[in-house]
Amino acid sequence: MYLTREEEKMYEGEFGEAVRISMEILVTLGDIYDADRLINISSAQVSGASYKTIGDAGLEYLEDMVKNSATTSVYTTLNPIGMDLKRWEELNIPSNFAKKQIKIVKAYQKMGVTLSCTCTPYFCGNIPTFKSHIAWSESSAVIYANSVLGARTNREGGPSALAAAICGKTPRYGYHLEENRNPNVLVEVKEKLNGIDYAVLGYLIGKEINDKIPYFKMLNRPDVDDLKNLGAALASAGAVALYHIEGVTPEYSLIDKNEFEDKITVTKKDLKAAKEELSTTNEKPEIVCIGCPHSSIQDIKKVAEIVANKKLNCDLWVCTSLSTKIMADRMGYTKIIEKSGGKILCDTCMVVTPIEDLGYKTIGVDSAKAAIYLPSNNLDVIFNDLNNLI
């Protein structure tokens, strides 16, 4: 892989140990994937933020990078962590977990990473422009950036995204190349979609096509939250990092649609069967968790309308970013939801917090992504619309 003279100096350690380590990661990735060179990026989104997922080894790595004076060189935001930074005691998060989690957050802060603690950075100011090159991790954010915003990123891991953030560069391969962004599977949806249907569709197609690129023909037009939920399910049921929707996403008219490898037709019956697969039990949930990916202000408004003047018979978490929570506070949605017995939580979600240690056995979700991941934490899952969960 070709390096400029400046990049060679970075690789040889002339810009410090943290830059050297980061360049070593990027060059190794480039060699593995046959990248011809590095390209500059405009932003990064770093995962590997929850103590639940990275543990002591990850914390040690981050603290070593801080000791080596690691500093981000582009705007960089952080993925959700394992707890609400302000309400963790109220939620009975173990104190040892909390101490380690706070150390992780402080390490990222010292490196200049913006402590957004969200998987929807595009709702919170990290909004790449069309065709800009970025280095994002967190599968649902990657697919949104590629598909809805038309930016260019691969599915980075936490260490490679951090390395890219420090160096301001990433290897040029994969979805950074125009020829790799063409769809290869045509998906014709024969049923009008609404609400969680988009998540169900993502689950159905993701597990069918793995890492291919689908081109959807739909009967109705999804909104931004529908696109968010579709992408999250595609990325977690398979390894999809880019999709196109006719008449909706920004690249659909710019790509070659003449040679699809496969065609899938989706009917009402297909969606019904896929929805049923996402539940592991028919019991009533002990807790209902919304916001995977993080809830938008419109999502929170819908929750407030559903629970207004109700007293919930189960716990309810609505997970979102701090900035969206502030808007919900101002709009009065937080007061309505918490009066019903629910909580709006920042910084975390049901997937990356140690929810299995809090005594819950059965959880209700309207997220296909959450329904896919939570059973591995020994939790039974009920997947349905929020109206049917509470």
C-alpha positions as CSV (number, residue, x, y, z in Angstrom):
1,M,0.0,0.0,0.0
2,Y,1.4,3.4,-1.0
3,L,2.1,5.9,1.8
4,T,3.0,9.5,1.3
5,R,6.1,10.8,3.0
6,E,4.1,12.3,5.8
7,E,2.3,9.0,6.3
8,E,5.6,7.2,6.4
9,K,6.8,9.5,9.1
10,M,3.5,8.8,11.0
11,Y,4.1,5.0,10.6
12,E,7.7,5.3,11.7
13,G,6.8,7.0,15.0
14,E,7.9,10.6,14.2
15,F,4.4,11.9,15.3
16,G,4.4,10.0,18.5
17,E,3.6,6.5,19.8
18,A,-0.2,6.7,19.6
19,V,0.0,7.8,16.0
20,R,2.5,5.0,15.2
21,I,0.2,2.3,16.8
22,S,-2.8,3.7,14.9
23,M,-1.0,3.8,11.6
24,E,0.1,0.2,12.1
25,I,-3.5,-0.8,12.6
26,L,-4.6,1.1,9.5
27,V,-1.8,-0.2,7.3
28,T,-2.4,-3.8,8.4
29,L,-6.1,-3.4,7.5
30,G,-5.1,-1.9,4.1
31,D,-2.8,-4.8,3.4
32,I,-5.5,-7.4,4.3
33,Y,-8.1,-5.8,2.0
34,D,-5.7,-4.8,-0.8
35,A,-6.2,-1.1,-0.4
36,D,-3.9,1.0,-2.7
37,R,-3.5,3.9,-0.3
38,L,-5.0,5.9,2.6
39,I,-7.6,8.6,2.2
40,N,-8.5,11.5,4.5
41,I,-11.7,11.3,6.5
42,S,-14.1,14.0,7.8
43,S,-15.4,12.2,10.9
44,A,-15.3,9.1,13.0
45,Q,-17.8,7.2,15.2
46,V,-16.1,5.0,17.8
47,S,-17.7,1.9,19.3
48,G,-16.1,-0.2,22.0
49,A,-17.5,2.1,24.6
50,S,-19.4,-0.2,27.0
51,Y,-17.4,-2.0,29.8
52,K,-19.8,-4.9,29.1
53,T,-18.4,-5.4,25.6
54,I,-14.7,-4.4,26.0
55,G,-13.9,-5.4,29.6
56,D,-10.6,-4.8,31.4
57,A,-8.5,-5.5,28.3
58,G,-10.3,-2.8,26.3
59,L,-10.0,-0.4,29.2
60,E,-6.3,-1.1,29.5
61,Y,-5.8,-0.4,25.8
62,L,-7.6,2.9,26.0
63,E,-5.6,4.0,29.1
64,D,-2.4,3.1,27.3
65,M,-3.4,5.2,24.3
66,V,-4.0,8.1,26.7
67,K,-0.6,7.6,28.3
68,N,0.9,7.8,24.7
69,S,-0.9,11.2,24.2
70,A,-3.5,9.9,21.7
71,T,-5.6,12.8,20.3
72,T,-8.3,12.7,17.7
73,S,-7.6,14.7,14.6
74,V,-11.2,14.8,13.2
75,Y,-14.6,15.2,14.7
76,T,-15.3,12.0,16.6
77,T,-18.3,10.8,18.5
78,L,-18.8,7.9,20.9
79,N,-21.2,5.0,20.9
80,P,-23.5,4.1,23.8
81,I,-21.9,3.0,27.0
82,G,-23.1,0.5,29.6
83,M,-25.1,2.8,31.8
84,D,-26.8,6.2,32.1
85,L,-24.0,8.4,33.5
86,K,-26.3,10.3,35.9
87,R,-28.9,7.6,36.8
88,W,-26.8,4.4,37.1
89,E,-27.3,4.1,40.9
90,E,-31.0,4.5,40.5
91,L,-31.0,1.6,38.0
92,N,-29.0,-0.6,40.4
93,I,-26.0,-0.9,38.1
94,P,-23.2,-2.6,40.1
95,S,-20.7,-0.1,41.5
96,N,-17.6,-2.0,40.2
97,F,-19.1,-1.9,36.6
98,A,-19.8,1.8,37.0
99,K,-16.3,2.6,38.1
100,K,-14.8,0.8,35.2
101,Q,-17.3,2.4,32.8
102,I,-16.5,5.9,34.0
103,K,-12.8,5.2,33.5
104,I,-13.5,4.3,29.9
105,V,-15.5,7.5,29.3
106,K,-12.7,9.6,30.8
107,A,-10.1,7.9,28.6
108,Y,-12.1,8.8,25.5
109,Q,-12.7,12.3,26.7
110,K,-8.9,12.8,27.2
111,M,-8.4,11.7,23.6
112,G,-10.9,14.4,22.4
113,V,-13.7,12.1,21.5
114,T,-17.1,13.9,21.9
115,L,-19.0,12.1,24.6
116,S,-22.3,11.8,22.6
117,C,-22.7,8.2,23.9
118,T,-25.2,7.4,21.1
119,C,-25.6,5.0,18.2
120,T,-27.4,7.8,16.2
121,P,-24.7,10.4,15.8
122,Y,-26.5,11.7,12.8
123,F,-29.2,13.1,15.1
124,C,-26.6,14.8,17.2
125,G,-24.4,16.8,14.9
126,N,-22.1,14.2,13.3
127,I,-23.7,14.5,9.9
128,P,-21.3,13.6,7.0
129,T,-22.0,15.2,3.6
130,F,-22.8,13.2,0.5
131,K,-19.8,11.2,-0.8
132,S,-17.6,12.2,2.1
133,H,-15.2,9.6,3.5
134,I,-15.7,8.7,7.1
135,A,-14.6,5.9,9.5
136,W,-17.6,4.8,11.6
137,S,-18.2,1.7,13.7
138,E,-21.5,0.5,15.2
139,S,-23.4,-1.3,12.5
140,S,-26.6,0.6,12.5
141,A,-24.8,4.0,12.2
142,V,-22.6,2.7,9.4
143,I,-25.6,1.5,7.3
144,Y,-27.4,4.8,7.9
145,A,-24.4,6.9,6.9
146,N,-23.8,4.8,3.7
147,S,-27.5,4.4,2.7
148,V,-29.4,7.5,3.9
149,L,-26.7,10.1,3.9
150,G,-24.6,8.8,1.0
151,A,-21.3,9.0,2.9
152,R,-18.6,6.3,2.4
153,T,-17.6,4.0,5.3
154,N,-16.8,0.4,5.9
155,R,-18.0,-1.5,9.0
156,E,-15.1,-0.5,11.2
157,G,-14.3,-2.1,14.5
158,G,-13.7,0.0,17.6
159,P,-9.9,0.0,17.4
160,S,-9.8,0.7,13.7
161,A,-12.3,3.6,14.0
162,L,-10.3,5.1,16.9
163,A,-7.0,4.6,14.8
164,A,-8.7,6.5,11.9
165,A,-9.9,9.2,14.2
166,I,-6.3,9.7,15.6
167,C,-4.7,9.7,12.1
168,G,-7.5,11.4,10.2
169,K,-7.2,8.6,7.6
170,T,-8.6,5.2,6.6
171,P,-7.6,2.6,4.0
172,R,-9.2,3.0,0.6
173,Y,-11.2,-0.2,0.0
174,G,-14.7,-1.6,0.2
175,Y,-17.5,1.0,0.3
176,H,-15.1,3.8,-0.3
177,L,-14.9,2.7,-3.9
178,E,-17.7,3.6,-6.2
179,E,-17.7,0.3,-8.0
180,N,-18.4,-1.6,-4.7
181,R,-21.6,0.4,-4.0
182,N,-23.9,-1.1,-6.7
183,P,-26.8,-3.3,-5.5
184,N,-26.8,-7.0,-6.3
185,V,-30.2,-8.1,-4.9
186,L,-33.5,-6.7,-6.0
187,V,-36.2,-6.8,-3.2
188,E,-39.8,-6.1,-4.3
189,V,-42.0,-5.5,-1.3
190,K,-45.6,-6.3,-2.2
191,E,-47.1,-5.0,1.1
192,K,-47.4,-1.5,2.4
193,L,-45.2,-1.1,5.5
194,N,-45.9,0.6,8.8
195,G,-44.2,0.9,12.1
196,I,-42.2,-2.2,13.1
197,D,-42.7,-3.7,9.6
198,Y,-39.5,-1.9,8.5
199,A,-37.5,-3.7,11.2
200,V,-39.2,-7.0,10.3
201,L,-38.3,-6.5,6.7
202,G,-34.7,-5.7,7.6
203,Y,-34.5,-8.9,9.7
204,L,-36.0,-11.0,6.9
205,I,-33.7,-9.7,4.2
206,G,-30.6,-9.4,6.3
207,K,-30.5,-13.1,7.3
208,E,-31.2,-14.0,3.6
209,I,-28.5,-12.0,1.9
210,N,-25.8,-11.6,4.6
211,D,-23.4,-8.9,3.3
212,K,-24.9,-8.2,-0.2
213,I,-26.4,-4.9,-1.1
214,P,-30.2,-4.8,-1.5
215,Y,-32.2,-2.5,-3.8
216,F,-35.7,-2.1,-2.5
217,K,-38.9,-1.3,-4.4
218,M,-41.6,-0.3,-1.9
219,L,-45.2,0.6,-2.1
220,N,-44.9,3.5,0.4
221,R,-42.2,6.0,1.4
222,P,-40.4,5.5,4.7
223,D,-39.5,8.3,7.1
224,V,-36.1,8.8,8.7
225,D,-37.0,6.6,11.7
226,D,-38.2,3.8,9.4
227,L,-34.9,4.0,7.5
228,K,-33.0,3.8,10.8
229,N,-34.9,0.7,11.9
230,L,-34.7,-1.0,8.6
231,G,-30.9,-0.5,8.5
232,A,-30.3,-1.6,12.0
233,A,-32.1,-4.9,11.4
234,L,-30.4,-5.5,8.0
235,A,-27.0,-5.0,9.7
236,S,-27.7,-7.2,12.7
237,A,-29.5,-10.0,11.0
238,G,-26.8,-10.1,8.3
239,A,-23.8,-8.0,7.7
240,V,-25.4,-5.4,5.4
241,A,-23.7,-2.0,5.3
242,L,-25.5,-0.4,2.4
243,Y,-29.0,-0.5,0.9
244,H,-30.8,1.5,-1.7
245,I,-34.5,2.3,-2.0
246,E,-36.0,3.4,-5.2
247,G,-37.1,7.0,-5.1
248,V,-35.8,7.5,-1.6
249,T,-32.1,7.1,-0.9
250,P,-29.6,9.5,-2.6
251,E,-27.7,7.0,-4.8
252,Y,-30.6,5.0,-6.2
253,S,-30.6,6.9,-9.5
254,L,-26.8,6.9,-9.9
255,I,-26.1,3.2,-9.8
256,D,-26.2,0.3,-12.2
257,K,-29.5,-1.6,-11.7
258,N,-29.2,-3.8,-14.8
259,E,-27.5,-6.9,-13.3
260,F,-29.0,-8.2,-10.1
261,E,-27.6,-11.5,-8.9
262,D,-30.9,-12.4,-7.2
263,K,-34.5,-11.2,-6.7
264,I,-36.6,-11.5,-3.6
265,T,-40.3,-10.9,-3.4
266,V,-41.7,-10.0,0.1
267,T,-45.4,-10.6,0.8
268,K,-47.6,-10.0,3.9
269,K,-47.2,-13.7,4.7
270,D,-43.4,-13.5,4.7
271,L,-43.5,-10.5,7.1
272,K,-45.9,-12.2,9.5
273,A,-43.6,-15.3,9.7
274,A,-40.5,-13.2,10.2
275,K,-42.1,-11.2,12.9
276,E,-43.0,-14.3,14.8
277,E,-39.4,-15.5,14.7
278,L,-38.2,-12.5,16.6
279,S,-40.0,-13.5,19.8
280,T,-38.8,-16.2,22.1
281,T,-41.8,-16.3,24.4
282,N,-45.5,-15.3,24.6
283,E,-45.3,-14.2,28.3
284,K,-45.9,-10.6,29.4
285,P,-42.7,-8.6,29.6
286,E,-41.3,-7.5,33.0
287,I,-39.6,-4.5,31.2
288,V,-40.2,-2.9,27.9
289,C,-37.1,-1.2,26.3
290,I,-37.4,1.2,23.4
291,G,-34.5,2.9,21.5
292,C,-32.2,0.4,19.7
293,P,-31.0,2.4,17.8
294,H,-31.5,5.4,20.0
295,S,-34.9,7.0,20.0
296,S,-35.4,10.2,18.0
297,I,-37.5,13.1,19.3
298,Q,-40.4,11.8,17.1
299,D,-40.0,8.3,18.6
300,I,-40.2,9.8,22.1
301,K,-43.3,11.9,21.2
302,K,-45.0,8.7,20.0
303,V,-44.2,7.0,23.3
304,A,-45.6,9.9,25.3
305,E,-48.8,9.8,23.3
306,I,-49.2,6.1,24.0
307,V,-48.6,6.3,27.8
308,A,-50.3,9.6,28.5
309,N,-52.7,9.2,31.5
310,K,-51.7,5.6,31.9
311,K,-50.1,3.7,34.8
312,L,-47.7,1.1,33.4
313,N,-47.9,-2.5,34.7
314,C,-44.2,-3.1,33.8
315,D,-41.0,-1.1,33.7
316,L,-40.3,1.0,30.7
317,W,-37.0,2.3,29.4
318,V,-36.8,4.8,26.5
319,C,-33.1,5.0,25.5
320,T,-31.8,8.0,23.7
321,S,-29.0,10.5,23.5
322,L,-28.5,13.3,26.0
323,S,-29.2,16.0,23.3
324,T,-32.5,14.3,22.4
325,K,-33.4,13.9,26.0
326,I,-33.0,17.7,26.5
327,M,-35.5,18.3,23.7
328,A,-37.9,15.8,25.2
329,D,-37.6,17.6,28.6
330,R,-38.5,20.9,26.9
331,M,-41.4,19.4,25.0
332,G,-42.9,17.9,28.2
333,Y,-42.5,14.3,26.9
334,T,-40.2,13.3,29.7
335,K,-42.7,14.4,32.3
336,I,-45.5,12.4,30.7
337,I,-43.5,9.2,30.3
338,E,-42.0,9.3,33.8
339,K,-45.5,10.1,35.3
340,S,-46.7,6.8,33.8
341,G,-43.8,5.0,35.5
342,G,-41.4,4.9,32.6
343,K,-37.8,6.3,32.4
344,I,-36.0,8.2,29.6
345,L,-32.4,7.1,29.8
346,C,-29.3,8.6,28.1
347,D,-26.0,7.2,27.1
348,T,-26.9,3.5,27.0
349,C,-29.4,0.9,25.7
350,M,-30.7,-2.5,26.6
351,V,-28.1,-4.3,24.5
352,V,-24.9,-2.8,26.0
353,T,-26.0,-2.3,29.6
354,P,-25.8,-5.3,32.0
355,I,-29.6,-5.7,32.1
356,E,-29.4,-9.4,32.7
357,D,-27.9,-8.6,36.1
358,L,-30.8,-6.5,37.2
359,G,-33.2,-9.3,37.8
360,Y,-35.2,-9.2,34.6
361,K,-36.0,-12.4,32.7
362,T,-38.5,-11.2,30.1
363,I,-38.1,-8.1,28.0
364,G,-40.4,-6.5,25.4
365,V,-38.8,-4.6,22.4
366,D,-39.9,-3.0,19.2
367,S,-36.4,-3.3,17.8
368,A,-35.4,-6.3,15.6
369,K,-31.7,-5.6,16.4
370,A,-32.5,-5.9,20.2
371,A,-34.6,-9.0,19.6
372,I,-31.6,-10.6,17.8
373,Y,-29.0,-9.8,20.4
374,L,-30.8,-10.0,23.8
375,P,-31.4,-13.8,23.9
376,S,-27.6,-14.3,24.1
377,N,-27.9,-12.6,27.5
378,N,-30.3,-15.3,28.7
379,L,-33.4,-13.1,28.3
380,D,-36.7,-14.0,26.8
381,V,-37.8,-11.5,24.2
382,I,-41.3,-10.4,23.1
383,F,-41.1,-8.4,19.8
384,N,-44.1,-6.2,19.0
385,D,-45.4,-2.7,18.5
386,L,-45.2,-0.6,21.7
387,N,-49.0,-0.4,21.7
388,N,-49.1,-4.2,22.2
389,L,-46.3,-4.3,24.7
390,I,-47.6,-2.0,27.5
